[in-house]
Amino acid sequence: MAKSACGTIGSEAKESITERLSCIDDLYFPRKEQPSAAGDPSHRKSLLLDLLSTDAAVFLERYGSKLSLDELNQFDALKDDYEINWHLNHLRSIINPTEEDRKSRSARIKNRRLAYMDKLILNGNYFSEDAMREREPYLHHEYVGKFQDPSGRNMARPGERWSETLMRRSEEAVLLMKIRGEQQRLGVAQSDWVGNEEIEEEEEEEEEEEEESETEEIAVVEPEANSLLSEDMQDRMDQFTHMMQQKFLSGEDHQHLDYSKIDEDETLDDHWMKEASQDAEEKYFDDI
């Protein structure tokens, strides 16, 4: 029986708990038990009852998150067991958290998301300009896109197949429609809608053909102006990237990521343990 120095779980409580859990279709079972547990609730109940009776700590580790607060209270008779008591406190902090539990969980989630974001940045894809623009086309347009040359996005890229160029152009058209739709929703003046610059460029090209000498003079740009323009664009890009990172940290990327997997990933805590260890090592050598 599942017991400790203080007592046991009543047989009626064990029957009730395992009966309810056995009716959950996607309940986890170890690989060796999966075939026999697959389609027979009575056999699932038998497996659950056996585990609960022989090792309540493992039972709580596997199925504690599926238990109600009243069901967890049935395990109080075993709380003198350190491992069982740890599981009970942990599970109760999730079901009915105290203010301290909420603060602790909030800090833990923040740190795990920061650690995961560091991985995404290192990977180089999720926070690339193209990927961020695809997730937030209008925000990108306001910070960066409207200051860029739009024709470059439709040009073939080195090593790109023609089919890939056509696909990218199709995706670009969808993004432009999203930007324009958001501009219309926000009441932006029609003259400022994205795509108007293409019409203006065609008109300018016609004028340039007639005034070639003027065009040559206009095309001469001082190196200093180029440098300032580049710095300003980089600053705007940095602002856009920072905003996208903050959106990720605050949980606004739920359409693109499963935050539950990130927030419950204990392996991400290793990132901060390494950071703390490195900081302590650097401080040690600084103090020598």
C-alpha contacts under 8 A as a table, 3 or more apart, distances in Angstrom:
res1	aa1	res2	aa2	distance
1	M	8	T	7.20
1	M	52	L	7.89
1	M	53	S	4.33
1	M	54	T	5.55
2	A	8	T	5.96
2	A	9	I	6.59
2	A	52	L	6.27
2	A	53	S	4.35
2	A	54	T	5.29
2	A	55	D	6.08
2	A	56	A	5.70
2	A	78	L	7.92
3	K	6	C	7.55
3	K	7	G	5.58
3	K	8	T	4.40
3	K	9	I	6.99
3	K	77	A	7.80
3	K	78	L	6.00
4	S	7	G	5.54
4	S	8	T	6.69
4	S	77	A	7.56
4	S	78	L	5.20
4	S	79	K	7.79
4	S	80	D	6.71
4	S	81	D	6.31
5	A	78	L	7.57
5	A	80	D	6.95
5	A	81	D	7.98
6	C	77	A	5.99
6	C	78	L	6.33
6	C	80	D	6.81
7	G	77	A	5.30
7	G	78	L	6.29
8	T	77	A	5.84
8	T	78	L	6.48
9	I	13	A	6.81
9	I	14	K	6.81
9	I	74	Q	6.32
9	I	75	F	6.32
9	I	77	A	6.49
9	I	78	L	7.57
10	G	13	A	5.32
10	G	14	K	6.38
10	G	74	Q	7.89
11	S	14	K	5.05
11	S	15	E	6.12
12	E	15	E	5.12
12	E	16	S	6.18
13	A	16	S	5.11
13	A	17	I	6.09
13	A	71	E	7.84
13	A	74	Q	6.94
14	K	17	I	5.24
14	K	18	T	6.07
14	K	49	L	6.87
14	K	52	L	7.43
15	E	18	T	5.45
15	E	19	E	5.86
15	E	49	L	7.32
16	S	19	E	5.18
16	S	20	R	6.32
17	I	20	R	5.45
17	I	21	L	6.29
17	I	67	L	7.98
17	I	71	E	6.96
18	T	21	L	5.09
18	T	22	S	5.92
18	T	45	K	5.45
18	T	48	L	5.83
18	T	49	L	5.94
19	E	22	S	5.32
19	E	23	C	6.94
19	E	45	K	5.86
20	R	23	C	5.63
20	R	24	I	7.41
21	L	24	I	5.51
21	L	27	L	7.59
21	L	45	K	7.45
21	L	66	K	7.73
22	S	25	D	7.63
22	S	27	L	7.76
22	S	41	P	5.31
22	S	42	S	7.22
22	S	44	R	5.35
22	S	45	K	4.98
22	S	48	L	7.56
23	C	41	P	6.05
24	I	27	L	5.56
28	Y	62	R	7.60
29	F	33	E	6.00
29	F	34	Q	5.66
29	F	37	A	7.58
30	P	33	E	5.43
30	P	34	Q	6.24
31	R	34	Q	5.20
31	R	35	P	7.90
32	K	35	P	7.23
33	E	36	S	5.82
33	E	37	A	6.12
34	Q	37	A	5.08
34	Q	38	A	5.75
35	P	38	A	5.37
36	S	39	G	7.53
36	S	40	D	7.49
36	S	43	H	7.16
36	S	44	R	7.88
37	A	40	D	5.90
37	A	41	P	7.26
37	A	43	H	6.01
37	A	44	R	5.02
37	A	47	L	7.96
38	A	44	R	7.95
40	D	43	H	5.39
40	D	44	R	6.33
41	P	44	R	4.90
41	P	45	K	6.08
42	S	45	K	5.06
42	S	46	S	6.29
43	H	46	S	4.91
43	H	47	L	6.31
44	R	47	L	5.17
44	R	48	L	6.20
45	K	48	L	5.05
45	K	49	L	5.94
46	S	49	L	5.12
46	S	50	D	6.12
47	L	50	D	5.21
47	L	51	L	6.32
48	L	51	L	5.22
48	L	52	L	6.08
48	L	59	F	7.86
49	L	52	L	5.10
49	L	53	S	6.04
50	D	53	S	5.20
50	D	54	T	6.19
51	L	54	T	5.20
51	L	55	D	5.54
51	L	56	A	6.88
51	L	58	V	7.67
51	L	59	F	6.20
52	L	55	D	5.60
52	L	56	A	4.85
52	L	59	F	5.61
53	S	56	A	6.61
55	D	58	V	5.65
55	D	59	F	6.38
56	A	59	F	4.83
56	A	60	L	6.15
56	A	84	I	7.13
57	A	60	L	5.21
57	A	61	E	6.25
57	A	83	E	6.26
57	A	84	I	4.99
57	A	87	H	7.41
58	V	61	E	4.90
58	V	62	R	6.17
59	F	62	R	5.31
59	F	63	Y	5.82
59	F	64	G	7.02
60	L	63	Y	5.26
60	L	64	G	4.22
60	L	65	S	7.82
60	L	84	I	7.49
60	L	87	H	6.55
60	L	88	L	7.91
61	E	64	G	5.81
61	E	87	H	6.89
62	R	65	S	7.75
63	Y	66	K	5.43
63	Y	67	L	6.96
64	G	67	L	5.32
64	G	72	L	7.72
64	G	87	H	7.83
64	G	91	L	6.79
65	S	91	L	6.70
67	L	71	E	5.84
67	L	72	L	6.37
68	S	71	E	5.13
68	S	72	L	6.26
69	L	72	L	5.05
69	L	73	N	6.30
69	L	92	R	7.14
69	L	95	I	7.06
70	D	73	N	5.11
70	D	74	Q	6.95
71	E	74	Q	5.43
71	E	75	F	7.57
72	L	75	F	5.57
72	L	76	D	7.45
72	L	88	L	6.95
73	N	76	D	5.43
74	Q	77	A	6.89
75	F	78	L	5.53
75	F	79	K	6.80
75	F	88	L	7.82
76	D	79	K	5.05
77	A	80	D	7.78
78	L	81	D	5.97
78	L	84	I	6.85
78	L	85	N	7.55
79	K	82	Y	6.90
79	K	84	I	5.80
79	K	85	N	4.57
79	K	88	L	7.79
80	D	84	I	7.71
80	D	85	N	6.65
81	D	84	I	5.39
81	D	85	N	6.04
82	Y	85	N	5.13
82	Y	86	W	6.15
83	E	86	W	5.13
83	E	87	H	6.42
84	I	87	H	5.21
84	I	88	L	6.22
85	N	88	L	5.03
85	N	89	N	6.17
86	W	89	N	5.28
86	W	90	H	6.10
87	H	90	H	5.07
87	H	91	L	5.99
88	L	91	L	5.25
88	L	92	R	6.03
89	N	92	R	5.21
89	N	93	S	6.08
90	H	93	S	5.19
90	H	94	I	6.64
91	L	94	I	5.22
91	L	95	I	6.31
92	R	95	I	4.98
92	R	96	N	5.52
92	R	97	P	6.67
93	S	96	N	5.46
93	S	97	P	4.19
93	S	98	T	6.77
93	S	101	D	5.99
94	I	97	P	5.52
97	P	100	E	7.74
97	P	101	D	5.27
97	P	102	R	6.01
98	T	101	D	4.93
98	T	102	R	6.22
99	E	102	R	5.11
99	E	103	K	6.27
100	E	103	K	5.15
100	E	104	S	6.08
101	D	104	S	5.07
101	D	105	R	6.01
102	R	105	R	5.13
102	R	106	S	5.96
103	K	106	S	5.06
103	K	107	A	6.18
104	S	107	A	5.23
104	S	108	R	6.14
105	R	108	R	4.96
105	R	109	I	6.05
106	S	109	I	5.21
106	S	110	K	6.12
107	A	110	K	5.07
107	A	111	N	6.17
108	R	111	N	5.21
108	R	112	R	6.17
108	R	263	D	7.94
109	I	112	R	5.07
109	I	113	R	6.10
109	I	263	D	5.19
109	I	264	E	7.84
110	K	113	R	5.25
110	K	114	L	6.17
110	K	249	L	7.16
111	N	114	L	5.03
111	N	115	A	6.13
111	N	269	D	7.54
111	N	272	W	7.57
112	R	115	A	5.01
112	R	116	Y	6.10
112	R	262	I	6.76
112	R	263	D	6.20
112	R	265	D	7.47
112	R	268	L	5.47
112	R	269	D	6.37
113	R	116	Y	4.97
113	R	117	M	5.94
113	R	249	L	6.06
113	R	262	I	6.59
113	R	263	D	6.84
114	L	117	M	4.99
114	L	118	D	6.23
114	L	249	L	7.02
115	A	118	D	5.15
115	A	119	K	6.59
115	A	268	L	6.11
115	A	269	D	7.80
115	A	271	H	6.14
115	A	272	W	7.49
116	Y	119	K	5.07
116	Y	120	L	6.34
116	Y	262	I	7.19
116	Y	268	L	6.96
117	M	120	L	4.91
117	M	121	I	6.11
117	M	245	Q	7.78
117	M	249	L	7.95
118	D	121	I	5.10
118	D	122	L	6.10
119	K	122	L	5.02
119	K	123	N	6.08
120	L	123	N	5.03
120	L	124	G	6.40
120	L	125	N	7.08
120	L	126	Y	5.94
120	L	127	F	7.09
121	I	124	G	5.09
121	I	125	N	7.35
121	I	126	Y	7.04
121	I	127	F	6.18
123	N	126	Y	7.54
124	G	127	F	6.31
124	G	128	S	6.11
125	N	128	S	5.08
125	N	131	A	6.79
126	Y	131	A	5.78
126	Y	132	M	6.99
127	F	131	A	6.26
127	F	132	M	5.82
127	F	241	T	7.24
127	F	244	M	7.94
127	F	245	Q	7.95
128	S	131	A	5.33
128	S	132	M	6.17
129	E	132	M	5.25
129	E	133	R	5.98
130	D	133	R	5.10
130	D	134	E	6.17
131	A	134	E	5.14
131	A	135	R	6.48
132	M	135	R	5.17
132	M	136	E	6.06
132	M	137	P	7.67
132	M	140	H	7.56
132	M	241	T	7.94
132	M	244	M	7.24
133	R	136	E	5.08
133	R	137	P	4.63
133	R	138	Y	7.89
133	R	139	L	7.73
133	R	140	H	5.49
134	E	137	P	5.59
134	E	175	L	7.09
136	E	139	L	5.46
136	E	140	H	6.22
137	P	140	H	5.19
137	P	141	H	6.12
137	P	175	L	6.21
137	P	176	L	7.81
137	P	178	K	7.08
137	P	179	I	6.04
138	Y	141	H	4.92
138	Y	142	E	6.26
138	Y	178	K	7.29
138	Y	179	I	4.81
138	Y	182	E	6.88
139	L	142	E	5.23
139	L	143	Y	6.31
139	L	240	F	7.66
140	H	143	Y	5.28
140	H	144	V	5.55
140	H	145	G	5.78
140	H	240	F	6.78
141	H	144	V	5.41
141	H	145	G	3.92
141	H	146	K	5.33
141	H	179	I	7.50
142	E	145	G	6.42
142	E	146	K	6.31
143	Y	146	K	7.48
143	Y	236	R	5.84
143	Y	237	M	6.99
143	Y	239	Q	7.68
143	Y	240	F	6.11
144	V	147	F	5.67
144	V	148	Q	6.73
144	V	233	M	6.99
144	V	236	R	6.17
144	V	237	M	6.20
144	V	240	F	7.65
145	G	148	Q	5.19
145	G	150	P	7.80
146	K	149	D	7.94
146	K	194	V	7.85
147	F	233	M	7.91
149	D	152	G	6.05
150	P	153	R	5.87
150	P	154	N	7.72
150	P	198	E	8.00
151	S	154	N	5.71
151	S	155	M	6.86
151	S	198	E	7.99
152	G	155	M	5.35
153	R	169	R	7.73
153	R	172	E	7.62
154	N	165	T	7.66
154	N	168	R	7.65
154	N	169	R	5.73
154	N	172	E	7.76
155	M	165	T	7.67
156	A	160	E	6.62
156	A	162	W	7.62
156	A	165	T	5.72
157	R	160	E	5.39
157	R	165	T	7.57
160	E	164	E	6.23
160	E	165	T	6.60
161	R	164	E	5.16
161	R	165	T	6.38
162	W	165	T	4.99
162	W	166	L	6.26
163	S	166	L	5.12
163	S	167	M	6.17
164	E	167	M	5.01
164	E	168	R	6.09
165	T	168	R	5.12
165	T	169	R	6.16
166	L	169	R	5.07
166	L	170	S	6.20
167	M	170	S	5.07
167	M	171	E	6.26
168	R	171	E	5.02
168	R	172	E	6.03
169	R	172	E	4.88
169	R	173	A	6.22
170	S	173	A	5.16
170	S	174	V	6.55
171	E	174	V	5.13
171	E	175	L	6.38
172	E	175	L	5.09
172	E	176	L	6.21
173	A	176	L	5.13
173	A	177	M	6.27
174	V	177	M	5.11
174	V	178	K	6.37
175	L	178	K	5.06
175	L	179	I	6.27
176	L	179	I	5.04
176	L	180	R	6.08
176	L	194	V	6.88
176	L	195	G	7.46
177	M	180	R	5.10
177	M	181	G	5.94
178	K	181	G	5.02
178	K	182	E	6.23
179	I	182	E	5.21
179	I	183	Q	6.23
179	I	194	V	7.02
180	R	183	Q	4.93
180	R	184	Q	6.17
180	R	193	W	6.02
180	R	194	V	5.89
181	G	184	Q	5.16
181	G	185	R	6.20
182	E	185	R	4.95
182	E	186	L	6.14
183	Q	186	L	5.18
183	Q	187	G	6.17
183	Q	188	V	5.14
183	Q	193	W	6.62
184	Q	187	G	5.09
184	Q	188	V	5.88
184	Q	190	Q	7.85
185	R	188	V	7.77
188	V	192	D	6.75
188	V	193	W	7.10
189	A	192	D	5.51
189	A	193	W	6.92
190	Q	193	W	5.25
191	S	196	N	7.03
192	D	196	N	7.10
193	W	196	N	6.08
194	V	197	E	7.06
195	G	198	E	5.66
195	G	199	I	7.47
196	N	199	I	5.44
196	N	200	E	6.46
197	E	200	E	4.87
197	E	201	E	5.98
198	E	201	E	5.05
198	E	202	E	6.41
199	I	202	E	5.25
199	I	203	E	6.49
200	E	203	E	5.14
200	E	204	E	6.13
201	E	204	E	4.94
201	E	205	E	6.10
202	E	205	E	5.15
202	E	206	E	6.53
203	E	206	E	5.28
203	E	207	E	6.50
204	E	207	E	5.04
204	E	208	E	6.02
205	E	208	E	4.96
205	E	209	E	6.28
206	E	209	E	5.35
206	E	210	E	6.79
207	E	210	E	5.25
207	E	211	E	6.20
208	E	211	E	4.92
208	E	212	E	5.48
208	E	214	E	7.77
208	E	215	T	5.99
209	E	212	E	5.58
211	E	214	E	5.55
211	E	215	T	6.43
212	E	215	T	5.09
212	E	216	E	6.44
213	S	216	E	5.28
213	S	217	E	6.68
214	E	217	E	5.20
214	E	218	I	6.25
215	T	218	I	5.05
215	T	219	A	6.04
216	E	219	A	5.14
216	E	220	V	6.77
217	E	220	V	5.63
218	I	221	V	7.53
221	V	225	A	6.78
221	V	226	N	7.10
222	E	225	A	5.38
222	E	226	N	6.64
223	P	226	N	5.11
223	P	227	S	6.25
224	E	227	S	5.11
224	E	228	L	6.28
225	A	228	L	5.17
225	A	229	L	6.08
226	N	229	L	5.08
226	N	230	S	6.09
227	S	230	S	5.09
227	S	231	E	6.19
228	L	231	E	5.10
228	L	232	D	6.08
229	L	232	D	5.12
229	L	233	M	6.15
230	S	233	M	5.14
230	S	234	Q	6.16
231	E	234	Q	5.09
231	E	235	D	6.17
232	D	235	D	5.05
232	D	236	R	6.31
233	M	236	R	5.08
233	M	237	M	6.09
234	Q	237	M	4.92
234	Q	238	D	6.05
235	D	238	D	5.07
235	D	239	Q	6.29
236	R	239	Q	5.06
236	R	240	F	6.23
237	M	240	F	5.07
237	M	241	T	6.11
238	D	241	T	5.10
238	D	242	H	6.06
239	Q	242	H	5.12
239	Q	243	M	6.24
240	F	243	M	5.17
240	F	244	M	6.26
241	T	244	M	5.06
241	T	245	Q	6.18
242	H	245	Q	5.11
242	H	246	Q	6.23
243	M	246	Q	5.08
243	M	247	K	6.21
244	M	247	K	5.02
244	M	248	F	6.32
245	Q	248	F	5.05
245	Q	249	L	6.29
246	Q	249	L	5.04
246	Q	250	S	6.12
247	K	250	S	5.24
247	K	251	G	6.42
247	K	252	E	5.23
247	K	253	D	6.71
248	F	251	G	5.38
248	F	252	E	5.69
248	F	253	D	5.35
249	L	252	E	7.58
251	G	254	H	6.18
251	G	259	Y	7.17
252	E	255	Q	7.87
253	D	256	H	5.48
253	D	257	L	6.09
254	H	257	L	5.12
254	H	258	D	6.16
254	H	259	Y	6.48
255	Q	258	D	7.90
258	D	261	K	5.77
258	D	262	I	6.91
259	Y	262	I	4.99
259	Y	263	D	5.88
260	S	263	D	5.18
260	S	264	E	6.03
261	K	264	E	5.43
261	K	265	D	5.93
262	I	265	D	5.25
265	D	268	L	5.86
265	D	269	D	7.88
266	E	269	D	5.52
266	E	270	D	7.75
267	T	270	D	5.62
267	T	271	H	7.83
268	L	271	H	5.58
268	L	272	W	7.65
269	D	272	W	5.52
269	D	273	M	6.49
270	D	273	M	4.93
270	D	274	K	6.15
271	H	274	K	5.33
271	H	275	E	6.27
272	W	275	E	4.74
272	W	276	A	5.95
273	M	276	A	5.10
273	M	277	S	6.06
274	K	277	S	4.99
274	K	278	Q	6.03
275	E	278	Q	5.12
275	E	279	D	6.10
276	A	279	D	5.08
276	A	280	A	6.10
277	S	280	A	5.15
277	S	281	E	6.17
278	Q	281	E	5.03
278	Q	282	E	6.16
279	D	282	E	5.14
279	D	283	K	6.09
280	A	283	K	5.07
280	A	284	Y	6.12
281	E	284	Y	5.07
281	E	285	F	6.47
282	E	285	F	5.30
282	E	286	D	6.13
283	K	286	D	4.96
283	K	287	D	6.14
284	Y	287	D	5.27
284	Y	288	I	6.52
285	F	288	I	5.21
